[in-house]
Structure formats: C-alpha cells, structure tokens
Amino acid sequence: MRVRGQLLTKQFPIDHPVEKMRAWRTLQVKRLGGRRSKGGSFAADVDSFLAKPEVAAQPYVHQTAHSLALWVDELGGDRDRTGIERDEIEAVLQGWLQTYAEPTVYHRRSALMQLYRVLDGAGAANPVKDTTCPKSWIPADHSVAFDKLATIVAAMPDWSYPKKGRRERSIAKLVGQAIVQVGIRPADLLKVRKTDIDASASTLRWPASAKGKGAAARTVPLTPGGLAALLALEAAGGLGAFNPEAVSHSFKRAARQVDGDATTIHLYSGRHAVGADLYRATKDLATVGRMLNHAPGSRATAQYAQGANADVDRAAAAALSAARQEHPPVQKLAKKLADRRKRRVLKQIRRRS
C-alpha cells in the first residue's frame, strides 16, 4: 500500500485473517497522518500514549511504537481498549513465543504493560500483569575469531559511488574496521569526535551511553590497530557522519561472501570478539567491562566474555595443576617408620646382653 507517497509492505502467512490485514492497513494510514482513529479505540489510545512527553522523550520510543503497532495488528485497533482481556493477550504471547526469542516477546509485552500503566495509572487494573512474562535476556556467545572478522572487513567495498562518475572512500569499511578493532558500539562511535582521540597517548575518550543502566564517559587505552582504525576514519571525514544501518548491511553482505549465505556473523560480532579476546588475555571480567565501557557490575560483561570461558577454564586448570606440583606434601612417614624399627631392634639387643 502507499500512504502519502510512501510505499509500505508487509508479508502475512497465507492463512492470516483478512480482518487483521485490514487492521494493519488502517494502522499505517493513522500512523502516517492519514485518516484518524475514532476516540476511545485501542489505536487512538496508542497514539495518545506515544504523544505523552515522558514517553516521546525516551531514547527507544521508536521500538516501543513498533511493538505497540504489532499489538494493534493482533488485537484490532478499532475496538475499545478496556474490552481487551487477559486471555487474548496471553494467546498472542504464546503465538509469538512459537516463532520469536523470549527477549523479543518480553519487550513487546513490556510496551503494552507500560501503555496501560501510563494511561490508567500504576494502581489500576492491568490485563497484561498476570500473563506469561518471558525471559528479558538470555546470555549467548556471539564472538567470532578475529582473523575471520578481519577477512570480512577486507571483503567490504573500498569505494562508494554516491553519484554517477564520482568515487569516494568507503566510510562503511572504515567503520567496520574500527568496530572490529576497538569493540565500540556503532551508536557510541557516532558520538566520537576528533578531540576524543589522543594519538600521542593512544587513548579514546569513550562517550557516555544511555544503553541499559547507562555508562559514563571513560578514557580507555587503544591497541595500535584500534588507534590506526579510528585515525583512518577521522581522516576520511567519517566521524559522526555515517549511517549505522548502511554499515551493518555492507558488513552483512561481506559476511555472506566469506562465511556463506547462512552466516550468523553480524556487525555487533566485532564487539563480542573484542570482549572474548580481552577476557582470554586478562582473565578479569572487571577489565573487560571497563574496556567495553559497561556500567560497573553490568551482567552483560559475562556474556561478552563467554566466548573465552573454555580457554580461561583450561588455563585455570593448568595453573592449579602446576601450583600443586610445585609444593608437594613432605613425606615424613617413611622416616618415622625406620626410626621406630631401629629403636625396637636396639631394645631387643640390650635385653639379650
């Protein structure tokens, strides 16, 4: 469908109810400023919720809006929100859990829970409250060997062609190199400026992050490869001037060339690889957290180190074995037995004499 000149597409299963497909179409018209929903409808309540200043100011409000659009699609946008019952919500959750990861469904459920809490008040009846709450986070190892990541970055195009006959150095490749070398988030790299890079001290002032519990700005040391990657990006004018989504697509295309169409490697794998290699080298989670600018005590740090757990455990077992062999227990029992026997023989000799 096309709304105000913008082409929108969505795929539905072959047996998807026509009413729900029409509900999605109606929602897109409302979302893009077309025909407005009737007052009191679920879709209108979603619009009112997203328009509230405390909601609109949230850094990830676009993700909340996307989750609520899915709820409108499933439950129907023209109905009265107060008529939505707990069992309806539970049925949708169970259907999603058959297809999507638990954290994905958790965030969708949280968006609907927040809508009821904000519009009706914290103490009001909330049909979402007693539904199944999926796991919010499942630690998983997404690290990849550095050599493979370097090969993928090398496979990314060296040049871009913004206009016919005009060739420019590919910023996407330089960004990919910086992420693989430093482990910085694309969103944080967008905030880095020339003054944050100290080439003489080989350090980076890592910008503050609002992700999770948030993390303050921190100065971290850089490897020679990390410093070179950041300086190359700065020299090409790429600091703060790239599209993370475009970089991710370019990296993914290169990953498919190197690792096959079914590859699970993505741009964020570079950050996981840095975390795993740091833990493999230092065997200290606190150091990994500081070097990746995690909030102190963040539970995410253990996930980034997960790829090195086996190597670190083997090294720990070897170190334990070596420590126990260096200081074997003193064997005095044999000497005691020899002295006791000697005294007994001497006693027998004295008796005979």
C-alpha positions, -999 to 999 in steps of 0.1 A, spaced: 0 0 0 11 36 -5 3 63 21 12 100 13 37 88 -14 54 63 9 53 27 -1 47 3 27 49 -35 25 42 -64 49 41 -101 44 14 -122 61 10 -160 63 -13 -175 37 -39 -183 63 -38 -149 81 -73 -135 87 -82 -108 63 -96 -86 92 -61 -85 107 -45 -75 74 -71 -47 71 -63 -36 106 -27 -33 98 -35 -12 67 -57 11 88 -30 15 114 -4 26 88 -28 52 75 -33 66 110 4 64 118 15 84 88 -11 112 94 -39 99 72 -74 90 84 -76 94 122 -89 68 145 -121 72 165 -117 84 200 -116 57 226 -103 30 203 -72 10 211 -53 26 181 -62 60 194 -50 52 229 -17 41 214 -14 74 196 -22 93 229 4 72 248 32 78 223 24 115 223 29 119 260 61 140 267 76 114 291 71 87 265 82 106 235 114 116 253 125 80 258 156 71 237 140 39 223 105 52 218 105 41 181 109 5 193 80 9 217 59 23 189 68 -7 167 58 -32 195 25 -14 200 18 -14 163 21 -52 164 -3 -54 193 -28 -33 174 -23 -56 144 -31 -87 166 -58 -74 188 -76 -49 165 -72 -11 165 -109 -1 163 -120 -18 195 -123 -3 230 -91 -9 249 -110 -16 281 -125 -46 264 -92 -64 258 -89 -93 282 -60 -112 297 -67 -144 278 -65 -125 244 -31 -111 253 -19 -145 266 -29 -161 233 -9 -136 213 21 -140 236 20 -178 232 18 -175 194 48 -152 193 68 -175 216 65 -202 190 84 -180 165 105 -154 183 131 -154 210 119 -148 246 136 -114 249 118 -102 218 84 -112 232 94 -98 266 100 -63 251 67 -64 232 48 -74 264 66 -46 283 54 -20 258 18 -30 263 22 -31 300 37 4 300 8 17 279 -18 5 305 2 18 334 7 53 319 -28 58 306 -47 42 336 -23 47 365 1 24 383 -27 10 407 -53 4 380 -63 -30 367 -39 -42 341 -47 -72 319 -11 -77 310 1 -81 346 -10 -118 350 2 -130 316 33 -151 309 64 -130 313 92 -143 290 129 -140 299 142 -105 294 177 -116 285 194 -149 275 232 -147 275 247 -160 243 281 -161 228 282 -141 195 320 -138 193 339 -147 162 376 -153 156 394 -120 149 410 -134 117 376 -142 102 363 -107 111 394 -91 95 387 -111 64 351 -99 63 361 -63 67 387 -68 39 359 -81 17 338 -49 21 340 -25 -8 369 0 -7 349 27 -26 314 41 -27 297 58 -56 273 85 -43 268 99 -78 275 87 -113 311 92 -121 320 102 -85 340 78 -63 347 82 -26 365 62 0 340 37 16 332 50 51 313 18 59 345 -2 56 364 21 79 336 20 105 336 -18 103 373 -18 109 370 5 139 343 -17 155 363 -49 150 394 -33 164 380 -13 193 348 -31 201 328 2 203 291 2 196 280 19 164 258 43 183 288 53 205 311 56 176 287 82 161 294 104 191 332 102 189 349 135 177 384 142 168 392 157 202 382 123 218 412 105 201 446 111 217 471 97 192 502 105 214 487 87 244 469 61 222 437 65 241 400 71 233 375 91 254 346 67 250 313 87 250 287 82 276 260 57 268 223 55 278 220 18 269 208 -4 298 216 13 331 238 38 313 275 43 315 295 75 320 322 86 295 355 69 301 391 71 287 403 37 275 437 27 260 438 16 224 457 -11 206 479 0 177 452 -14 153 424 4 171 442 37 170 450 33 133 414 24 125 400 55 143 425 78 128 417 65 93 380 71 99 387 106 111 409 114 81 382 103 58 357 125 75 336 96 88 334 106 125 298 112 133 289 111 96 278 75 88 246 55 88 248 25 112 222 6 93 240 11 59 273 -1 76 255 -31 90 241 -41 56 275 -37 39 292 -58 66 265 -85 64 269 -87 26 306 -92 31 300 -118 58 278 -138 34 306 -137 8 331 -150 33 310 -173 55 282 -184 33 245 -173 30 236 -189 63 261 -170 83 252 -157 117 280 -132 118 269 -95 120 285 -61 128 280 -64 165 300 -97 165 331 -74 164 323 -61 199 317 -96 212 350 -107 198 369 -79 215 352 -88 248 361 -125 244 397 -118 234 401 -94 264 389 -120 288 411 -146 272 441 -123 277 433 -108 312 410 -134 328 394 -105 345 357 -95 339 361 -61 355 388 -52 330 366 -64 301 338 -42 314 359 -11 316 374 -17 281 339 -20 266 325 9 287 300 -12 306 283 1 337 301 -12 368 287 -46 377 268 -50 344 256 -85 339 262 -81 302 300 -83 307 298 -120 314 281 -125 280 308 -108 261 334 -129 279 315 -161 273 334 -170 241 367 -173 261 353 -192 290 366 -226 278 401 -213 272 402 -195 305 390 -226 323 417 -247 307 443 -222 317 430 -222 353 431 -260 355 467 -260 342 477 -233 366 461 -252 395 479 -284 385 513 -265 383 508 -249 417 501 -282 433 532 -299 417 555 -270 428 548 -277 465 543 -314 470 535 -325 506 565 -336 527 568 -373 531 580 -380 567 561 -412 573 588 -435 559 615 -419 582 593 -423 612 588 -460 604 625 -465 600 633 -448 634 607 -469 652 621 -501 638 656 -491 648 646 -484 684 629 -518 686 660 -537 673 682 -519 698 659 -527 726 660 -564 717 698 -564 716 700 -548 751 677 -575 765 699 -603 752 731 -588 765 
